[in-house]
Amino acid sequence: MHQTLVHFFCLHERKEKSLKEQLLLLINLQKLDLAISRINIKKKELPEKMAKMDEDLAVFTTGLEASRKRLDELNKRHAEKDDKLRKNIEALKKTKNRLFEVKTNKEYQAILKEIEQIEKKNSETEDEIIAALEEMDQAKVALKLREKEYESYRSKYDDERGKIEGELKNLDVELLDCQQRSADFRKKVRTELLRRYETIKGINNGLAVISVWKEVCDGCHMNIPPQLYIELQKSEELLSCPNCHRIMYWYDRGKNGA
């Protein structure tokens, strides 16, 4: 009788120990799966962030090129008007020289009228050149401002992109490590428990194992019955939250400072 009782208690102790080990495996597996989920989210968000940065850089580049093009157009227009004025001055000089060749008053008056028209055009061209120079000065100021803005953004862009690329490489390493450790834990968890874990995780946004403190489930934040909370602290079997059906474990936050 005595040996039977000893055998029973030994079996019970081994069962309880085994259960605690399985629960610990599930807790660690849950932590790894959550870490994998967070890493995958980051691996998706970071390239999206870089794409947005690339779009912003393209906007800066387009604006800079537009300012340069605008200044080139103004330079070209100024050169054309300058050339036009030079030719008109030459034409005016030749027309004035013709005054010494005329023989009649009518021809003289016609040349004077022609000179007046050329001088009027030259005056208009000179005004256009002055306006073009003012536009060029404004365009130069705008271009310098855009170049300064571009250089500032490009510096931040290169720095931030470098950090993101480095972070993505680190995430790849971290993900591989978590996946390998997760696979190792899965091999140690009983088949029926692993199936239960995956099922619960699938219907609860990836969270299958949760802690409970002071009768409150950390998964659904609902109170569990007092008797169930007492049973949970004994760890004699794997219990589920009656509200969200996640696997529960008692975590003494007072003792662990959590």
C-alpha positions as CSV (number, residue, x, y, z in Angstrom):
1,M,0.0,0.0,0.0
2,H,2.8,2.3,0.9
3,Q,4.7,1.6,-2.3
4,T,1.5,2.2,-4.3
5,L,1.0,5.6,-2.7
6,V,4.7,6.5,-3.3
7,H,4.4,5.4,-7.0
8,F,1.2,7.5,-7.4
9,F,2.8,10.6,-5.9
10,C,5.9,10.1,-8.1
11,L,3.7,9.8,-11.2
12,H,1.7,12.8,-10.1
13,E,4.9,14.8,-9.5
14,R,6.3,13.8,-12.9
15,K,3.1,14.6,-14.6
16,E,3.0,18.1,-12.9
17,K,6.6,18.7,-13.8
18,S,6.0,17.6,-17.4
19,L,3.0,19.9,-17.6
20,K,5.0,22.8,-16.2
21,E,7.7,22.1,-18.8
22,Q,5.2,22.0,-21.6
23,L,3.6,25.2,-20.4
24,L,7.0,26.9,-20.3
25,L,7.7,25.7,-23.8
26,L,4.4,27.2,-25.0
27,I,5.1,30.5,-23.2
28,N,8.5,30.7,-24.9
29,L,7.1,29.6,-28.2
30,Q,4.5,32.3,-28.0
31,K,7.2,34.9,-27.3
32,L,9.1,33.8,-30.3
33,D,6.0,33.7,-32.6
34,L,5.1,37.3,-31.4
35,A,8.7,38.3,-32.1
36,I,8.5,36.8,-35.6
37,S,5.2,38.6,-36.3
38,R,6.7,41.9,-35.2
39,I,9.8,41.4,-37.4
40,N,7.7,40.5,-40.4
41,I,5.6,43.7,-39.8
42,K,8.8,45.7,-39.7
43,K,10.1,44.0,-42.8
44,K,7.0,45.2,-44.6
45,E,6.9,48.7,-43.1
46,L,10.5,49.6,-43.6
47,P,10.5,49.1,-47.4
48,E,7.3,51.1,-47.5
49,K,9.0,53.9,-45.6
50,M,11.9,53.8,-48.0
51,A,9.5,54.0,-51.0
52,K,7.9,57.1,-49.4
53,M,11.3,58.6,-48.9
54,D,12.2,57.8,-52.6
55,E,9.0,59.6,-53.7
56,D,9.8,62.6,-51.6
57,L,13.4,62.7,-53.0
58,A,11.9,62.5,-56.5
59,V,9.7,65.5,-55.7
60,F,12.8,67.5,-54.5
61,T,14.7,66.4,-57.6
62,T,11.9,67.4,-60.0
63,G,11.6,70.8,-58.3
64,L,15.3,71.3,-58.6
65,E,15.4,70.3,-62.2
66,A,12.4,72.6,-62.9
67,S,14.3,75.5,-61.3
68,R,17.4,74.8,-63.4
69,K,15.4,74.5,-66.5
70,R,13.6,77.8,-65.7
71,L,16.9,79.6,-65.3
72,D,18.3,78.1,-68.6
73,E,15.2,79.3,-70.4
74,L,15.6,82.8,-69.0
75,N,19.3,82.8,-70.0
76,K,18.4,81.7,-73.5
77,R,15.6,84.4,-73.7
78,H,18.1,87.1,-72.5
79,A,20.7,86.0,-75.0
80,E,18.1,86.2,-77.8
81,K,16.9,89.7,-76.8
82,D,20.5,90.8,-76.4
83,D,21.3,89.5,-79.9
84,K,18.1,91.2,-81.2
85,L,19.2,94.5,-79.7
86,R,22.7,94.2,-81.1
87,K,21.3,93.6,-84.6
88,N,18.8,96.5,-84.2
89,I,21.7,98.8,-83.2
90,E,23.6,97.8,-86.3
91,A,20.5,98.4,-88.4
92,L,20.0,101.8,-86.7
93,K,23.6,102.7,-87.5
94,K,23.3,101.8,-91.1
95,T,20.0,103.6,-91.4
96,K,21.5,106.8,-90.0
97,N,24.4,106.5,-92.4
98,R,21.8,106.5,-95.3
99,L,20.8,110.0,-94.3
100,F,24.0,111.3,-95.9
101,E,23.0,109.6,-99.2
102,V,19.4,110.9,-99.7
103,K,18.7,113.5,-102.3
104,T,15.1,114.5,-101.6
105,N,13.3,115.7,-98.5
106,K,10.7,112.9,-99.0
107,E,13.5,110.2,-98.7
108,Y,15.0,112.1,-95.7
109,Q,11.6,112.1,-93.9
110,A,11.1,108.4,-94.7
111,I,14.5,107.5,-93.2
112,L,13.8,109.6,-90.1
113,K,10.6,107.7,-89.6
114,E,12.4,104.4,-90.1
115,I,15.0,105.5,-87.5
116,E,12.3,106.4,-85.1
117,Q,10.7,103.0,-85.4
118,I,14.0,101.2,-84.9
119,E,14.8,103.3,-81.8
120,K,11.3,102.5,-80.5
121,K,11.9,98.8,-81.0
122,N,15.3,99.1,-79.3
123,S,13.8,100.9,-76.3
124,E,11.2,98.1,-76.0
125,T,13.9,95.4,-76.3
126,E,16.0,97.2,-73.7
127,D,13.0,97.1,-71.3
128,E,12.5,93.4,-72.0
129,I,16.2,92.8,-71.3
130,I,15.9,94.6,-68.0
131,A,12.8,92.6,-67.1
132,A,14.6,89.4,-68.2
133,L,17.6,90.2,-65.9
134,E,15.3,90.8,-63.0
135,E,13.6,87.4,-63.6
136,M,17.0,85.8,-63.9
137,D,18.0,87.2,-60.5
138,Q,14.8,85.9,-59.0
139,A,15.3,82.5,-60.6
140,K,18.9,82.3,-59.3
141,V,17.7,83.0,-55.8
142,A,15.0,80.4,-56.1
143,L,17.5,77.8,-57.5
144,K,19.9,78.4,-54.7
145,L,17.1,77.9,-52.2
146,R,16.0,74.7,-53.9
147,E,19.6,73.4,-54.0
148,K,20.0,74.1,-50.3
149,E,16.7,72.3,-49.5
150,Y,17.8,69.4,-51.8
151,E,21.2,69.0,-50.2
152,S,19.6,69.1,-46.7
153,Y,17.0,66.5,-47.6
154,R,19.5,64.3,-49.5
155,S,21.8,64.2,-46.5
156,K,19.0,63.1,-44.2
157,Y,17.7,60.7,-46.9
158,D,21.1,59.0,-47.3
159,D,21.6,58.7,-43.6
160,E,18.0,57.4,-42.9
161,R,18.1,55.0,-45.9
162,G,21.4,53.6,-44.7
163,K,20.0,53.0,-41.2
164,I,16.9,51.3,-42.7
165,E,19.0,49.0,-44.9
166,G,21.1,48.1,-41.9
167,E,18.0,47.5,-39.8
168,L,16.6,45.2,-42.5
169,K,19.8,43.2,-42.6
170,N,19.6,42.8,-38.8
171,L,16.0,41.8,-39.0
172,D,16.8,39.1,-41.5
173,V,19.4,37.7,-39.0
174,E,17.0,38.0,-36.1
175,L,14.1,36.5,-38.0
176,L,16.2,33.4,-39.0
177,D,17.3,33.0,-35.4
178,C,13.7,33.2,-34.1
179,Q,12.4,30.8,-36.7
180,Q,15.0,28.3,-35.8
181,R,14.4,28.6,-32.1
182,S,10.6,28.4,-32.7
183,A,11.1,25.2,-34.8
184,D,13.1,23.7,-31.9
185,F,10.4,24.5,-29.4
186,R,7.7,23.1,-31.6
187,K,9.6,19.8,-31.7
188,K,9.5,19.6,-27.9
189,V,5.8,20.4,-27.5
190,R,3.4,17.6,-27.5
191,T,1.5,17.1,-30.8
192,E,-2.0,17.6,-29.2
193,L,-0.8,20.7,-27.3
194,L,0.8,22.2,-30.4
195,R,-2.3,21.6,-32.4
196,R,-4.3,23.3,-29.6
197,Y,-1.9,26.2,-29.5
198,E,-2.0,26.8,-33.3
199,T,-5.8,26.6,-33.3
200,I,-6.2,29.2,-30.5
201,K,-3.5,31.4,-32.0
202,G,-5.3,31.3,-35.4
203,I,-8.5,32.7,-34.0
204,N,-7.0,35.2,-31.5
205,N,-4.8,37.4,-33.6
206,G,-1.7,35.3,-33.1
207,L,-2.0,35.2,-29.3
208,A,-2.7,31.8,-27.8
209,V,-0.9,31.9,-24.4
210,I,-1.5,34.7,-21.9
211,S,-0.7,35.5,-18.3
212,V,-3.2,36.1,-15.6
213,W,-2.8,38.3,-12.5
214,K,-5.3,39.2,-9.8
215,E,-8.0,37.2,-11.7
216,V,-7.6,39.4,-14.8
217,C,-6.8,37.8,-18.2
218,D,-4.1,39.7,-20.1
219,G,-5.6,38.6,-23.3
220,C,-9.2,39.8,-23.2
221,H,-8.7,41.9,-19.9
222,M,-11.8,40.2,-18.4
223,N,-12.1,38.7,-14.9
224,I,-11.9,35.0,-14.5
225,P,-13.8,33.1,-11.7
226,P,-12.0,33.1,-8.3
227,Q,-12.0,29.3,-8.1
228,L,-10.5,29.0,-11.6
229,Y,-7.8,31.5,-10.5
230,I,-7.0,29.4,-7.5
231,E,-6.8,26.3,-9.7
232,L,-4.5,28.1,-12.2
233,Q,-2.0,28.9,-9.4
234,K,-1.7,25.2,-8.6
235,S,-0.7,24.4,-12.2
236,E,-2.2,20.9,-12.1
237,E,-3.5,21.2,-15.7
238,L,-3.5,23.6,-18.7
239,L,-6.5,25.9,-18.2
240,S,-8.2,28.2,-20.7
241,C,-9.7,31.6,-20.2
242,P,-13.5,31.1,-20.2
243,N,-13.9,34.4,-22.1
244,C,-11.2,34.3,-24.9
245,H,-10.3,30.6,-24.6
246,R,-6.6,31.3,-24.6
247,I,-4.3,29.1,-22.6
248,M,-3.6,30.7,-19.3
249,Y,-0.7,30.8,-16.8
250,W,-0.3,32.5,-13.5
251,Y,2.3,35.2,-13.4
252,D,3.1,36.6,-10.0
253,R,3.8,40.3,-10.8
254,G,4.2,41.2,-7.2
255,K,7.1,38.7,-6.9
256,N,8.5,39.3,-10.4
257,G,8.1,43.1,-10.3
258,A,6.1,43.1,-13.6
